[in-house]
Amino acid sequence: MNAIANTAANADELGSLLSQIAALTAKADALKESFRDAATASVDAPKAFEGEFFKATVVQADRTTVAYSKLVKDLGVAPEIVAKYATLSAVFTVKISLK
């Protein structure tokens, strides 16, 4: 990986890029929502939408989420037991904000 000098210009470029990404993500999310709404409007609604270059397909999947802290509390699992199965790793985040 090439080292990039930590300059004011790089901070401004990163902020600009992240702003553009946020705007594009919002547009993409709105389009995805319109596909989802169209595909779920009725039982026999189309699930695939073809453009000239791309095809968008709406797929439904069920996801289960476990309330980990509630589960540990309800089962009475001691913090020492949880620690045996836990790993710690460093996470680095670069935050950018408009001045």
Secondary structure, DSSP 4 states (H G I P E B T S, - for coil): -------HHHHHHHHHHHHHHHHHHHHHHHHHHHHHHHHTSSTT--SEEE-SS-EEE----------HHHHHHHHT--HHHHHHT--------------
